[in-house]
């Protein structure tokens, strides 16, 4: 879905319209839903940025390295059981 950014004056108009007692009740749930989705999107993007920064600082791991480490852990567990 494309992101739509409203100019500040339209953003303010929308917020005032939803807060207004004459705002149709059917608008409020949609507005609340959009606000929650936007908050979730912003939090997700922040977590991605934090993960990328951590990777750049501490180094990235390839899928091959992860696969090898998992296989080694499984082998260690198998050896411990026998």
Secondary structure, DSSP 4 states (H G I P E B T S, - for coil): -------HHHHHHHHHHHHSTTS-HHHHHHHHHHHHHHHHHHHHHHHHHHHHHHHHHH----HHHHHHHHHHHHHHHHHHH-
